[in-house]
Amino acid sequence: MSKKHILLIATGGTIASVSTEHGLTPELDAGQLLGYVPDEIRRFHDIDAIQVCNIDSTNMTPSHWGSIASAIRDHYDDYDGFVICHGTDTMAYTSAALSYMIQNSEKPIVITGSQKPISQDSTDARINLEDAIVYALDNSSRGVALVFDGSVIAGTRAKKTYAHSYNAFSSVNYPVLAHIRDGKIIRYIPSVPFNLPVSFTTEVDESIVVLKLIPGTKPGLLEYLFENYDCLVIESFGVGGIPENLLQVFYRQMEHWISRGKIVVMATQVVNEGSNMAVYEVGEKIKSDFDLLEAYDMTLEATVTKLMYLMKVCGRDYTAIRRGFYTPVNYDITVPV
């Protein structure tokens, strides 16, 4: 492998944390994280580091996504790949968001983190960082991916499913792209070159909210959310189930809200096999009656961030948003629509 140039982008998170009297706090900067990159990698490749922010990922916002995307855009021509160190709590949102904000990248953009700080003796951080760099160095790697506990997951398919275990992330409704073992990449999904040039978007529309239905959800909540947000993602029960008391509000108010340019997306609380949602009678009737969007087998993280992206780049053009929502990006939709 020829000598390559990789940019390490630090954002904080557990990987950069140290123990304080107030608990774990992100304090290590990009240069200090760089010191944990194995010598055998730095001997043959150039690894630089920059700091975008130094926060607990629970404080990550869309503006931070924009800062990360801007940093990659500004340094894109200078490096062969990028590795982002990030906290685990919102890592799946960031990996999905960057999949839409940075499209058609022939250079790998790899997100990683850890369950324990990199400064601790017993930690998963060092191997995760090494694996992420190994993946970023490989000639066949491209696009946005999350690397964690030896698994390479498409940026739009990652979800944190374990709070403490090292294998914290799962690939939802799609196989892992690859595994990394002892510095070797075992690929399961071929990496296909992009036909279009790389594109960057550094802002998204934040006027979106998720309504997770629970037994007894009050109908008035729908009206409040429609008044205050432009896009509503409804996490229904099972494969499209909505309580009758909410259906009455739907049929009484939906035409009004849609006429005002509001966007409604039907999703399901069931993590796996979401593509079957449309077969349920109630969900299918609502979708057809009001021409609602359907998340199918997408993760919630991908659904939300894709809508944020489309609402920004398409404005309030519902036809363009609909077309864009059903156009696959980085493995995000795998069912015919």
C-alpha positions in Angstrom: 0.0 0.0 0.0 1.4 3.4 -1.0 1.8 6.1 1.6 -1.5 7.8 2.5 -2.7 10.9 4.3 -5.5 10.6 6.8 -7.2 13.4 8.8 -8.4 12.5 12.3 -11.3 14.8 13.3 -12.0 14.9 17.1 -15.4 15.9 18.5 -15.1 14.7 22.1 -17.2 11.7 23.4 -16.2 8.9 25.7 -13.1 8.1 23.6 -11.7 11.5 24.6 -12.9 11.5 28.2 -11.1 11.3 31.5 -12.6 10.6 34.9 -13.4 13.7 37.0 -15.3 14.3 40.2 -18.4 14.9 38.0 -17.9 11.7 36.0 -16.5 11.2 32.5 -15.7 14.5 30.8 -14.3 15.0 27.2 -10.9 16.6 27.8 -8.4 14.9 25.5 -7.8 17.0 22.3 -7.1 15.9 18.8 -3.3 15.9 19.3 -3.6 13.7 22.4 -5.8 11.2 20.5 -3.3 11.2 17.7 -0.7 9.9 20.2 -2.7 6.7 20.5 -2.4 5.8 16.8 -0.1 2.8 16.6 3.5 3.5 15.5 3.3 0.8 12.8 0.6 2.9 11.1 2.3 6.3 11.6 5.6 4.8 10.3 4.1 4.3 6.9 1.3 6.9 6.6 0.8 10.5 7.6 -1.9 11.1 10.1 -2.9 14.6 11.0 -5.6 15.7 13.5 -7.9 18.7 14.0 -10.5 19.5 16.7 -14.0 20.4 15.6 -15.6 20.4 19.1 -15.0 18.6 22.4 -18.4 17.7 23.7 -20.4 14.8 25.1 -22.3 13.5 22.1 -25.6 14.0 23.9 -25.0 17.7 23.1 -24.4 17.1 19.4 -26.6 19.3 17.2 -27.2 19.7 13.4 -24.9 22.7 13.5 -22.1 20.4 14.7 -22.8 18.1 11.8 -22.3 21.1 9.6 -19.0 21.9 11.2 -17.8 18.3 10.6 -19.0 18.4 7.0 -17.3 21.7 6.5 -14.0 20.5 7.9 -14.1 17.5 5.5 -15.0 19.7 2.6 -12.2 22.2 3.3 -9.6 19.5 3.6 -11.0 17.0 1.1 -8.3 17.5 -1.6 -5.5 17.2 0.9 -6.3 13.8 2.4 -7.0 10.3 1.2 -9.5 9.5 4.0 -11.1 10.9 7.2 -11.6 9.3 10.6 -14.1 11.0 13.0 -13.9 10.3 16.8 -17.3 10.7 18.3 -19.4 9.8 21.3 -21.6 6.8 21.0 -24.9 8.2 22.2 -25.6 10.1 19.0 -23.1 8.5 16.7 -25.8 6.8 14.6 -27.4 10.1 14.0 -24.2 11.7 12.9 -23.2 8.8 10.7 -26.6 9.0 9.0 -26.5 12.7 8.7 -23.1 12.8 7.1 -24.2 10.1 4.6 -26.7 12.7 3.2 -24.6 15.8 3.7 -21.5 14.3 2.0 -22.5 12.2 -1.0 -20.6 10.3 -3.6 -17.3 10.5 -1.7 -14.7 8.2 -3.3 -12.7 8.9 -0.1 -13.7 7.0 3.1 -15.3 8.9 5.9 -15.2 6.7 8.9 -16.8 7.3 12.3 -15.7 5.6 15.5 -15.7 5.9 19.2 -15.7 3.7 22.3 -17.5 2.5 25.4 -14.5 3.3 27.6 -12.0 6.2 27.5 -8.9 5.7 25.4 -6.7 6.6 28.4 -7.9 3.6 30.4 -5.8 0.4 30.5 -8.9 -1.8 29.7 -10.6 -0.1 26.8 -12.1 -0.7 23.4 -11.0 2.7 22.2 -7.6 1.8 20.9 -8.6 -1.1 18.7 -11.6 0.9 17.4 -9.4 3.8 16.5 -6.9 1.4 14.8 -9.6 -0.4 12.9 -11.1 2.9 11.7 -7.8 4.0 10.4 -7.1 0.6 8.8 -10.5 0.9 7.0 -9.8 4.5 5.9 -6.4 3.4 4.5 -7.9 0.7 2.3 -8.1 1.4 -1.4 -11.6 -0.2 -1.6 -13.2 2.0 1.1 -15.4 4.9 0.1 -18.4 6.8 1.5 -19.6 7.1 5.1 -19.2 4.1 7.4 -19.3 3.5 11.1 -16.5 1.2 12.5 -17.0 -0.3 15.9 -15.9 -3.6 17.6 -14.6 -4.9 14.3 -17.8 -4.3 12.4 -18.1 -1.9 9.4 -21.7 -0.6 9.1 -23.1 1.6 6.4 -23.7 5.1 7.8 -27.4 4.9 7.3 -27.8 1.5 8.9 -26.1 1.9 12.3 -28.1 1.9 15.6 -26.8 1.7 19.1 -28.4 -1.4 20.6 -26.2 -2.0 23.7 -25.5 0.5 26.4 -22.3 -1.0 27.9 -21.1 -3.9 25.7 -18.2 -3.4 23.3 -20.4 -4.6 20.4 -22.6 -1.5 20.9 -23.8 -1.0 17.4 -25.9 -3.2 15.1 -26.6 -2.9 11.4 -30.4 -2.7 11.0 -32.1 -4.4 8.1 -28.9 -4.7 6.2 -25.8 -6.8 6.5 -22.6 -5.4 7.9 -20.3 -4.2 5.0 -17.2 -5.9 6.4 -15.4 -7.1 9.5 -11.9 -6.2 10.6 -9.8 -8.8 12.3 -6.2 -8.4 13.3 -5.9 -5.5 10.9 -7.4 -7.4 8.0 -10.6 -6.3 6.2 -13.1 -9.1 5.3 -15.6 -7.6 3.0 -19.2 -8.9 2.5 -20.7 -6.1 0.4 -18.6 -4.9 -2.6 -17.7 -1.3 -2.6 -19.0 0.2 -5.8 -17.4 3.4 -7.2 -19.7 6.5 -7.5 -20.6 7.9 -10.9 -21.2 11.4 -9.7 -18.7 13.9 -8.1 -18.6 14.4 -4.4 -21.1 16.9 -3.0 -21.3 18.7 0.3 -24.2 20.2 2.3 -23.4 22.0 5.5 -26.9 22.9 6.7 -30.1 21.0 7.4 -33.6 22.0 8.3 -34.3 21.3 12.0 -38.1 21.7 11.9 -38.9 18.0 12.4 -40.2 16.0 15.3 -40.8 12.4 16.1 -44.0 11.2 17.8 -43.6 7.8 19.4 -47.1 6.5 20.0 -47.9 4.9 23.4 -51.2 3.5 24.5 -53.3 6.5 25.5 -51.5 9.1 23.4 -53.8 12.2 23.6 -55.2 13.5 20.2 -54.4 17.1 21.1 -50.7 16.3 20.8 -51.0 15.9 17.1 -52.4 19.4 16.6 -49.6 20.9 18.8 -46.9 19.2 16.9 -48.3 20.2 13.5 -48.5 23.8 14.7 -44.9 23.9 15.8 -43.1 21.7 13.3 -43.0 21.3 9.5 -42.3 17.6 9.4 -43.8 14.9 11.7 -42.5 11.4 11.8 -45.0 9.1 13.5 -43.6 5.9 15.0 -46.7 3.7 14.8 -47.3 0.4 16.5 -46.3 -2.8 14.8 -46.8 -2.5 11.0 -48.8 0.7 10.9 -51.2 0.5 13.8 -52.7 3.9 15.0 -55.3 4.1 17.8 -58.8 5.0 16.7 -58.9 8.2 18.7 -55.9 9.5 16.8 -57.4 8.4 13.5 -60.3 10.7 14.0 -57.9 13.7 14.4 -56.0 12.5 11.3 -59.1 12.5 9.1 -60.4 15.8 10.5 -57.1 17.8 10.2 -54.7 16.1 7.8 -56.0 17.8 4.7 -55.6 21.2 6.3 -52.0 20.5 7.5 -50.9 19.0 4.2 -52.3 22.0 2.3 -50.0 24.2 4.5 -47.0 22.2 3.3 -46.6 20.0 6.3 -44.9 16.6 5.8 -45.9 13.4 7.5 -43.9 10.2 7.5 -45.1 6.9 8.8 -42.6 4.8 10.5 -42.7 1.8 13.0 -41.4 1.3 16.5 -40.3 -2.2 15.5 -36.6 -2.1 14.7 -36.4 -5.0 12.2 -38.5 -5.8 9.1 -40.0 -2.3 8.9 -40.6 -2.9 5.2 -43.7 -4.8 6.0 -45.5 -1.8 7.5 -47.6 -1.0 4.5 -49.4 -4.3 4.6 -51.4 -3.3 7.7 -54.8 -2.1 6.8 -54.9 1.1 8.9 -51.4 2.2 7.9 -52.0 1.5 4.3 -55.3 3.4 4.2 -53.8 6.5 5.9 -50.9 6.4 3.5 -53.0 6.1 0.4 -55.7 8.6 1.6 -53.2 11.4 2.4 -50.2 10.4 0.2 -47.9 10.2 3.2 -44.3 9.1 3.0 -43.3 5.8 4.5 -40.0 5.0 6.2 -40.1 1.3 5.2 -36.9 -0.4 6.5 -34.9 2.7 7.3 -33.6 3.4 10.8 -35.2 6.3 12.7 -31.8 8.0 12.6 -31.6 7.7 8.8 -35.3 8.7 8.4 -34.9 11.9 10.5 -31.6 13.1 9.0 -32.6 12.4 5.4 -35.7 14.5 5.9 -33.7 17.3 7.5 -31.4 17.2 4.5 -34.1 17.1 1.9 -36.2 19.8 3.5 -33.1 22.1 3.3 -32.1 21.3 -0.3 -35.6 21.0 -1.7 -37.3 23.7 0.3 -41.0 23.0 0.6 -41.3 21.3 -2.8 -43.1 18.1 -1.7 -42.7 16.4 -5.0 -38.9 16.8 -4.8 -38.8 15.7 -1.2 -40.9 12.6 -2.0 -38.6 11.8 -5.0 -35.5 12.3 -2.9 -36.8 10.4 0.1 -37.4 7.3 -2.1 -34.0 7.6 -3.9 -31.6 5.3 -2.1 -28.5 6.9 -0.6 -25.7 4.8 1.0 -27.9 1.7 1.4 -30.7 3.5 3.2 -33.7 1.9 1.4 -33.6 -1.7 0.3 -37.2 -2.3 -0.6 -38.9 -1.5 -3.9 -41.3 1.5 -3.7 
